Amino acid sequence: MVLHNIQQYGLILLVLKPASRVHADAYEAVFNALAHPARRRILLTIHFNQGAMTAGDLAAMFVHAWQTTTRHLQVLEKAGLLRHERQGRMRIYRLERKQLALVSDWLAHFQGVAKHRAGGKTDVQNKKKPRSNSVKPQSA
């Protein structure tokens, strides 16, 4: 991605432009796939099962109809988040960690902004402790 500074109305705006249209399409496909909670659960389920599961095992873990599960798997595969291989009559789905890295790369842009705003600290480190509502005794 390429960063561009644009000064408009006294504000500095950072515009992120993808290095190529293909790269932009990859981001769009990944975030569209992750937009559905069932697909996020499928990815987590595969992740916590050593990164690979058969289609049948996946379908058994969800209450969706088989057709719904396969449709979610197709969307994840088209986005490059999963790949499958056939072993006999079984399809084994595996995570594509390289494609998942697009998400953390994109989110890293916001971590830099949060640190800059907080003077080098993250937003969590920069928060002040709430004041106590207790009344301090006055000295005589």
Secondary structure as the mmCIF struct_conf table of DSSP 4:
data_model
#
loop_
_struct_conf.conf_type_id
_struct_conf.id
_struct_conf.beg_label_comp_id
_struct_conf.beg_label_asym_id
_struct_conf.beg_label_seq_id
_struct_conf.end_label_comp_id
_struct_conf.end_label_asym_id
_struct_conf.end_label_seq_id
STRN STRN1 VAL A 2 GLN A 8
TURN_TY1_P TURN_TY1_P1 TYR A 9 GLY A 10
STRN STRN2 LEU A 11 LYS A 17
BEND BEND1 ALA A 19 SER A 20
HELX_RH_AL_P HELX_RH_AL_P1 ARG A 21 LEU A 34
TURN_TY1_P TURN_TY1_P2 ALA A 35 ALA A 35
BEND BEND2 HIS A 36 HIS A 36
HELX_RH_AL_P HELX_RH_AL_P2 PRO A 37 HIS A 47
TURN_TY1_P TURN_TY1_P3 PHE A 48 GLY A 51
STRN STRN3 ALA A 52 THR A 54
HELX_RH_AL_P HELX_RH_AL_P3 ALA A 55 MET A 61
BEND BEND3 PHE A 62 HIS A 64
HELX_RH_AL_P HELX_RH_AL_P4 TRP A 66 LYS A 78
TURN_TY1_P TURN_TY1_P4 ALA A 79 GLY A 80
BEND BEND4 LEU A 81 LEU A 81
STRN STRN4 LEU A 82 GLN A 87
TURN_TY1_P TURN_TY1_P5 GLY A 88 ARG A 89
STRN STRN5 MET A 90 LEU A 95
HELX_RH_AL_P HELX_RH_AL_P5 ARG A 97 ARG A 117
TURN_TY1_P TURN_TY1_P6 ALA A 118 GLY A 120
BEND BEND5 LYS A 121 LYS A 121
HELX_RH_AL_P HELX_RH_AL_P6 ASP A 123 ASN A 126
HELX_LH_PP_P HELX_LH_PP_P1 LYS A 127 SER A 132
HELX_LH_PP_P HELX_LH_PP_P2 SER A 134 SER A 139
#
